Amino acid sequence: MKAMRDDDRWLDPWLQTLRQHAGGRPVLELGCGDGRDTAVLAGAGFDVQALDRSSGSLLVARGRLLRPAGGGRAHFSRGDLRDPWPPGPYGAVLASLSLHYFDWPTTETLVQRVAGALAPGGLLLCRLNSTADHHWGASGHPAIDGDPHFRLVDGQPKRFFDRADVQRLFDARHWQHLALEEQVIDRYAQPKAAWLLAAVPAG
C-alpha cells in the first residue's frame, strides 16, 4: 500500500486529469463533508455542486468557501445520496469516502446514477473503505445480514471493499479504469486504508 502525505492533498495529482475530462463542466461532489475537497476544487478553478446530508458539515464547508481562490465556485445542497441529485450533466463526479454506507443493491444503484450523471467522457474519482481498514471498522464489528464486508460500526453501517468488490461494482464492461490502487490516508488519528478509483463510463 502507498502512504499519502499527512495533509491528505490527495486531489493534487488528479487536478489536471479532472480538467481534461470535465471539459469546463461542473463537478458533482457526493458527500462533501466539511468541504476540504470542495475548497481544493474551487481553488483549482472548478465549479462544484457539493452535496451532504449533514447541516453541520455544510455550515463548516460554506465557511471554508467564504474566500474562494482560483476562480471556482461552490454551491451546496443538503440531502441523502439516495435522494435526487442536482441535475447534470457533470464533467466529473467526486465521491471521497461517501459511497460505502449502503447495502450492495443500493451501492450498485448509486454507481449507475453516477454513470448517468456524467457527460460523455466524464470522470468518476472516488475513495472507498478497504477490507484492510481495521482501525476504522473492517474487523471486530458485527456483520449486517451475514455480509462480512458490511458491518455495523458504532451504530453506523459501513461497507468495506476488497479489490474483487471494486472490480465487480465497476465492471469493465461498463467502466474504463484509469487507476485502481489501495492507499493509506494519514490525516486521521489512526491510518485509514482505502481504495482509490478513477474511472470513465464505457461507451
C-alpha positions, 0 to 999 in steps of 0.5 A: 500500500502507498502512504499519502502525505499527512495533509491528505492533498490527495486531489493534487495529482488528479487536478489536471486529469479532472480538467481534461475530462470535465471539459469546463463542466461542473463537478458533482461532489457526493458527500462533501463533508466539511468541504476540504475537497470542495475548497481544493476544487474551487481553488483549482478553478472548478465549479462544484455542486457539493452535496451532504446530508449533514447541516453541520458539515455544510455550515463548516464547508460554506465557511471554508468557501467564504474566500474562494481562490482560483476562480471556482465556485461552490454551491451546496445542497443538503440531502441523502445520496439516495435522494435526487441529485442536482441535475447534470450533466457533470464533467466529473463526479467526486465521491471521497469516502461517501459511497460505502454506507449502503447495502450492495443493491443500493451501492450498485444503484448509486454507481449507475446514477453516477454513470448517468450523471456524467457527460460523455467522457466524464470522470468518476474519482472516488475513495472507498473503505478497504477490507484492510481498514481495521482501525476504522471498522473492517474487523471486530464489528458485527456483520449486517445480514451475514455480509462480512464486508458490511458491518455495523460500526458504532451504530453506523453501517459501513461497507468495506471493499476488497479489490474483487468488490471494486472490480465487480461494482465497476465492471469493465464492461461498463467502466474504463479504469484509469487507476485502481490502487489501495492507499493509506490516508494519514490525516486521521488519528489512526491510518485509514486504508482505502481504495482509490478509483478513477474511472470513465463510463464505457461507451 
